[in-house]
Amino acid sequence: VIVRAIYSSPSKYGALVAARILNNPELFKEWETELRDVVAARIRQMRALLR
């Protein structure tokens, strides 16, 4: 029943996750690093495909 409440309101759940990450300096730094790595990898992949 608890799980149903979480997944029946995905916008609320996502907002709670985002708020937790954005309001915690350690989690924010980890997210920022992972995001930068993913974006850099995607750019490298696209450049390789365009050659």
MOPAC internal coordinates of N, CA, C and O (Angstrom, degrees):
PM7 1SCF
backbone

  N    0.0000 0     0.00 0     0.00 0    0    0    0
  C    1.4490 1     0.00 0     0.00 0    1    0    0
  C    1.5345 1   109.80 1     0.00 0    2    1    0
  O    1.2310 1   119.98 1   140.94 1    3    2    1
  N    1.3315 1   117.64 1   -39.06 1    3    2    1
  C    1.4635 1   120.41 1   179.35 1    5    3    2
  C    1.5274 1   110.33 1   -65.29 1    6    5    3
  O    1.2310 1   120.72 1   137.81 1    7    6    5
  N    1.3164 1   116.23 1   -42.19 1    7    6    5
  C    1.4596 1   120.13 1  -179.96 1    9    7    6
  C    1.5216 1   110.33 1   -61.82 1   10    9    7
  O    1.2310 1   120.32 1   139.59 1   11   10    9
  N    1.3074 1   116.99 1   -40.41 1   11   10    9
  C    1.4645 1   120.61 1   179.54 1   13   11   10
  C    1.5260 1   110.89 1   -58.98 1   14   13   11
  O    1.2310 1   119.95 1   138.77 1   15   14   13
  N    1.3019 1   117.70 1   -41.23 1   15   14   13
  C    1.4700 1   121.00 1   179.72 1   17   15   14
  C    1.5285 1   110.97 1   -63.11 1   18   17   15
  O    1.2310 1   120.57 1   141.10 1   19   18   17
  N    1.3176 1   116.51 1   -38.90 1   19   18   17
  C    1.4680 1   120.21 1   179.81 1   21   19   18
  C    1.5213 1   110.79 1   -66.35 1   22   21   19
  O    1.2310 1   120.41 1   132.39 1   23   22   21
  N    1.3233 1   116.82 1   -47.61 1   23   22   21
  C    1.4527 1   119.84 1  -174.74 1   25   23   22
  C    1.5206 1   113.42 1   -85.18 1   26   25   23
  O    1.2310 1   119.73 1   168.68 1   27   26   25
  N    1.3090 1   118.12 1   -11.32 1   27   26   25
  C    1.4604 1   120.74 1   174.76 1   29   27   26
  C    1.5215 1   110.54 1   -79.69 1   30   29   27
  O    1.2310 1   120.08 1   164.08 1   31   30   29
  N    1.3120 1   117.45 1   -15.92 1   31   30   29
  C    1.4657 1   122.66 1   179.11 1   33   31   30
  C    1.5289 1   109.28 1  -127.07 1   34   33   31
  O    1.2310 1   120.15 1  -114.49 1   35   34   33
  N    1.3456 1   117.32 1    65.51 1   35   34   33
  C    1.4581 1   118.93 1  -174.49 1   37   35   34
  C    1.5248 1   113.82 1   -61.34 1   38   37   35
  O    1.2310 1   119.71 1   147.81 1   39   38   37
  N    1.3227 1   118.16 1   -32.19 1   39   38   37
  C    1.4651 1   119.50 1   179.85 1   41   39   38
  C    1.5183 1   110.50 1   -64.62 1   42   41   39
  O    1.2310 1   120.82 1   137.51 1   43   42   41
  N    1.3120 1   116.03 1   -42.49 1   43   42   41
  C    1.4630 1   120.03 1   179.14 1   45   43   42
  C    1.5262 1   109.99 1   -64.91 1   46   45   43
  O    1.2310 1   120.48 1   136.42 1   47   46   45
  N    1.3272 1   116.70 1   -43.58 1   47   46   45
  C    1.4631 1   120.97 1  -179.29 1   49   47   46
  C    1.5267 1   110.40 1   -62.10 1   50   49   47
  O    1.2310 1   120.48 1   133.90 1   51   50   49
  N    1.3196 1   116.68 1   -46.10 1   51   50   49
  C    1.4616 1   120.77 1   178.79 1   53   51   50
  C    1.5164 1   112.03 1   -61.67 1   54   53   51
  O    1.2310 1   121.00 1   140.10 1   55   54   53
  N    1.3245 1   115.70 1   -39.90 1   55   54   53
  C    1.4624 1   120.40 1   178.95 1   57   55   54
  C    1.5268 1   110.62 1   -64.84 1   58   57   55
  O    1.2310 1   120.28 1   141.85 1   59   58   57
  N    1.3211 1   117.08 1   -38.15 1   59   58   57
  C    1.4655 1   120.40 1   178.56 1   61   59   58
  C    1.5276 1   111.12 1   -66.35 1   62   61   59
  O    1.2310 1   120.64 1   139.02 1   63   62   61
  N    1.3222 1   116.38 1   -40.98 1   63   62   61
  C    1.4659 1   120.64 1   178.17 1   65   63   62
  C    1.5281 1   109.65 1   -64.07 1   66   65   63
  O    1.2310 1   120.72 1   132.85 1   67   66   65
  N    1.3383 1   116.23 1   -47.15 1   67   66   65
  C    1.4653 1   120.32 1  -179.93 1   69   67   66
  C    1.5246 1   111.02 1   -60.94 1   70   69   67
  O    1.2310 1   120.28 1   135.72 1   71   70   69
  N    1.3144 1   117.07 1   -44.28 1   71   70   69
  C    1.4668 1   120.79 1  -179.64 1   73   71   70
  C    1.5253 1   110.81 1   -61.95 1   74   73   71
  O    1.2310 1   120.63 1   139.39 1   75   74   73
  N    1.3145 1   116.40 1   -40.61 1   75   74   73
  C    1.4693 1   119.75 1  -179.91 1   77   75   74
  C    1.5256 1   110.73 1   -63.77 1   78   77   75
  O    1.2310 1   120.44 1   137.12 1   79   78   77
  N    1.3225 1   116.77 1   -42.88 1   79   78   77
  C    1.4635 1   120.85 1  -179.72 1   81   79   78
  C    1.5274 1   110.96 1   -68.66 1   82   81   79
  O    1.2310 1   120.61 1   134.58 1   83   82   81
  N    1.3209 1   116.44 1   -45.42 1   83   82   81
  C    1.4624 1   120.14 1  -175.88 1   85   83   82
  C    1.5240 1   113.32 1   -71.12 1   86   85   83
  O    1.2310 1   120.22 1   156.10 1   87   86   85
  N    1.3166 1   117.19 1   -23.90 1   87   86   85
  C    1.4627 1   120.80 1  -178.54 1   89   87   86
  C    1.5251 1   114.14 1   -97.33 1   90   89   87
  O    1.2310 1   120.32 1   179.47 1   91   90   89
  N    1.3205 1   116.99 1    -0.53 1   91   90   89
  C    1.4627 1   121.42 1   178.84 1   93   91   90
  C    1.5300 1   107.67 1  -114.26 1   94   93   91
  O    1.2310 1   119.59 1   -68.84 1   95   94   93
  N    1.3244 1   118.38 1   111.16 1   95   94   93
  C    1.4691 1   120.62 1  -175.61 1   97   95   94
  C    1.5333 1   114.16 1   -55.02 1   98   97   95
  O    1.2310 1   120.03 1   141.65 1   99   98   97
  N    1.3201 1   117.54 1   -38.35 1   99   98   97
  C    1.4664 1   120.48 1  -179.78 1  101   99   98
  C    1.5285 1   111.07 1   -68.24 1  102  101   99
  O    1.2310 1   120.16 1   134.30 1  103  102  101
  N    1.3278 1   117.29 1   -45.70 1  103  102  101
  C    1.4646 1   120.78 1   178.15 1  105  103  102
  C    1.5236 1   111.06 1   -66.46 1  106  105  103
  O    1.2310 1   120.63 1   142.26 1  107  106  105
  N    1.3262 1   116.40 1   -37.74 1  107  106  105
  C    1.4630 1   120.19 1   179.36 1  109  107  106
  C    1.5224 1   110.48 1   -62.23 1  110  109  107
  O    1.2310 1   120.44 1   135.41 1  111  110  109
  N    1.3225 1   116.76 1   -44.59 1  111  110  109
  C    1.4657 1   120.98 1   179.70 1  113  111  110
  C    1.5284 1   110.63 1   -62.33 1  114  113  111
  O    1.2310 1   120.32 1   137.98 1  115  114  113
  N    1.3295 1   117.00 1   -42.02 1  115  114  113
  C    1.4676 1   121.00 1   178.27 1  117  115  114
  C    1.5246 1   110.52 1   -63.49 1  118  117  115
  O    1.2310 1   120.27 1   136.14 1  119  118  117
  N    1.3328 1   117.08 1   -43.86 1  119  118  117
  C    1.4677 1   121.84 1   178.97 1  121  119  118
  C    1.5255 1   110.47 1   -62.19 1  122  121  119
  O    1.2310 1   121.06 1   136.03 1  123  122  121
  N    1.3337 1   115.58 1   -43.97 1  123  122  121
  C    1.4596 1   120.93 1  -178.89 1  125  123  122
  C    1.5303 1   110.80 1   -61.41 1  126  125  123
  O    1.2310 1   120.42 1   136.55 1  127  126  125
  N    1.3224 1   116.81 1   -43.45 1  127  126  125
  C    1.4642 1   121.83 1   179.08 1  129  127  126
  C    1.5225 1   110.81 1   -64.26 1  130  129  127
  O    1.2310 1   120.28 1   133.48 1  131  130  129
  N    1.3265 1   117.07 1   -46.52 1  131  130  129
  C    1.4623 1   120.80 1   179.78 1  133  131  130
  C    1.5238 1   111.10 1   -63.50 1  134  133  131
  O    1.2310 1   120.32 1   139.38 1  135  134  133
  N    1.3165 1   116.98 1   -40.62 1  135  134  133
  C    1.4613 1   120.80 1   179.14 1  137  135  134
  C    1.5189 1   110.41 1   -62.83 1  138  137  135
  O    1.2310 1   120.59 1   134.13 1  139  138  137
  N    1.3220 1   116.48 1   -45.87 1  139  138  137
  C    1.4652 1   121.08 1   179.61 1  141  139  138
  C    1.5294 1   110.22 1   -60.29 1  142  141  139
  O    1.2310 1   120.09 1   137.04 1  143  142  141
  N    1.3258 1   117.44 1   -42.96 1  143  142  141
  C    1.4660 1   121.27 1   179.69 1  145  143  142
  C    1.5216 1   111.37 1   -64.10 1  146  145  143
  O    1.2310 1   120.19 1   138.71 1  147  146  145
  N    1.3167 1   117.24 1   -41.29 1  147  146  145
  C    1.4693 1   121.64 1  -179.64 1  149  147  146
  C    1.5228 1   110.36 1   -66.67 1  150  149  147
  O    1.2310 1   120.33 1   135.18 1  151  150  149
  N    1.3139 1   116.98 1   -44.82 1  151  150  149
  C    1.4625 1   120.92 1  -179.86 1  153  151  150
  C    1.5269 1   110.06 1   -63.67 1  154  153  151
  O    1.2310 1   120.21 1   136.11 1  155  154  153
  N    1.3163 1   117.21 1   -43.89 1  155  154  153
  C    1.4640 1   120.76 1   179.37 1  157  155  154
  C    1.5271 1   110.80 1   -62.19 1  158  157  155
  O    1.2310 1   120.30 1   137.33 1  159  158  157
  N    1.3161 1   117.04 1   -42.67 1  159  158  157
  C    1.4685 1   120.89 1   178.74 1  161  159  158
  C    1.5234 1   110.55 1   -63.60 1  162  161  159
  O    1.2310 1   120.50 1   139.73 1  163  162  161
  N    1.3127 1   116.65 1   -40.27 1  163  162  161
  C    1.4732 1   120.68 1   179.71 1  165  163  162
  C    1.5289 1   110.72 1   -65.37 1  166  165  163
  O    1.2310 1   120.08 1   138.96 1  167  166  165
  N    1.3143 1   117.46 1   -41.04 1  167  166  165
  C    1.4673 1   120.89 1   178.03 1  169  167  166
  C    1.5219 1   110.18 1   -63.44 1  170  169  167
  O    1.2310 1   120.42 1   135.01 1  171  170  169
  N    1.3381 1   116.80 1   -44.99 1  171  170  169
  C    1.4737 1   119.91 1   178.00 1  173  171  170
  C    1.5232 1   110.85 1   -60.63 1  174  173  171
  O    1.2310 1   120.42 1   138.25 1  175  174  173
  N    1.3224 1   116.79 1   -41.75 1  175  174  173
  C    1.4631 1   121.05 1   179.68 1  177  175  174
  C    1.5272 1   110.89 1   -62.88 1  178  177  175
  O    1.2310 1   120.16 1   135.38 1  179  178  177
  N    1.3106 1   117.31 1   -44.62 1  179  178  177
  C    1.4624 1   120.57 1  -179.02 1  181  179  178
  C    1.5273 1   110.94 1   -65.86 1  182  181  179
  O    1.2310 1   120.38 1   140.31 1  183  182  181
  N    1.3222 1   116.87 1   -39.69 1  183  182  181
  C    1.4693 1   120.27 1   177.59 1  185  183  182
  C    1.5239 1   110.80 1   -62.36 1  186  185  183
  O    1.2310 1   120.56 1   137.88 1  187  186  185
  N    1.3196 1   116.53 1   -42.12 1  187  186  185
  C    1.4677 1   120.41 1   179.17 1  189  187  186
  C    1.5230 1   110.93 1   -64.14 1  190  189  187
  O    1.2310 1   120.28 1   140.78 1  191  190  189
  N    1.3143 1   117.07 1   -39.22 1  191  190  189
  C    1.4640 1   120.47 1   179.97 1  193  191  190
  C    1.5254 1   112.40 1   -69.39 1  194  193  191
  O    1.2310 1   120.35 1   151.47 1  195  194  193
  N    1.3128 1   116.93 1   -28.53 1  195  194  193
  C    1.4615 1   120.81 1  -178.13 1  197  195  194
  C    1.5275 1   113.08 1   -82.55 1  198  197  195
  O    1.2310 1   119.83 1   170.59 1  199  198  197
  N    1.3130 1   117.94 1    -9.41 1  199  198  197
  C    1.4732 1   120.71 1  -179.78 1  201  199  198
  C    1.4862 1   112.06 1   -76.81 1  202  201  199
  O    1.2310 1   120.10 1   180.00 1  203  202  201

